[in-house]
Amino acid sequence: MRMLWFGMSTILLVVLLALSGCEGGNTPPAQPREGQQVPVLKEFQGTQGPFPDRGIFVVQRADVWASLWDGQRVPDVDFSQQTVLVALMGQQQTAGYAIRISDVRATGQQVVAYVMETRPAPGAVTAQMITNPYHMVVVPKITQPVVIVLNDKPNTLLPISDIYQGTQSKLAEARTIVIRDRLAWNR
């Protein structure tokens, strides 16, 4: 009986050691992020928003915020004291996609927003449905430039302005337009 207990204990110990060694693999520990964490006051996320275009941008005004929601109920944000950081993954053909603003840090000279995208593994079984993954965070008013770090790779410097970008503008030809009023914006 004692030998059986000793044998089972040894096997269990070997299995536990093997499993604990598989967890981290050769992945180096995450580097500490610089700057002070910016508090997230509210967040909005999902996969079925009215956001078919891909983009990451900063929203500073209520009218821009309202136009982003394309006629749907617009969440309340006090733009006199708050800013919204928006991450849109664009239209996807299946489930299994997600985008998340995982951390926002103020370094003094700039604000750094860390954005992570998740995609289904090759060959994964996913629901066949159109999705528009999005994540938006409301933070205290930002006045510095915003740097986006997408999937742990430094990416883009976003000045504080109203930016719309995407891959499906529905314009047939390239052009530059200055929009100064709502009528021009609607066209």
C-alpha positions, 0 to 999 in steps of 0.5 A: 500500500505504501509503495502504491501511494509513493508511486502515485505521489511521484507520478502526480508530482512529475505531472504537476512539474511538467504542466507548470513548465508549459505555462510560461514557455520561452516568453520573456516577462512583460516589460513594465510600462512607463507613465502613470495609468490614466483612469478609465471612467466608462467603456463601451465594447461589443461586436455588433456596433454600427462601425464597419470601418477600421480605425483608432482615433480620439473624440473630443466633441459631442457632435463627432461622438453622435455622428460616430453612432450613426443614428443609434442611441448615443452614450452620455459623455461630458466632453468639457471634462472627458475624452473618448479613445476609440478602437474599431476593428472593422467589419469581420466575416466571422465571430472570434475577432475582438479589439481592446484598449488594454491600458492608457498611460500618461508620460507627461509629453504624451498619452500612450494607448495600448490596443490589442487585437484578437483573431481566431486561430487558423482553422478554428471553427467560428460562427459565420456572422458579420461582426464589427468589433469595437472598444471605446474608453472614456478618460479624463480630458486629454490635451497631449498627443496620443500614441497608439501601441497596437499589439505591443508594436509602436504604431501611430501618433494621433494629434488631438483632433477629430480623425475619421479613417477607414477602408470603406469611405464610399468615395469613387476617386481620391480627393481632399476636402475641407468641411466647414459645416454640417451640410458639407459633412452630410454630403 
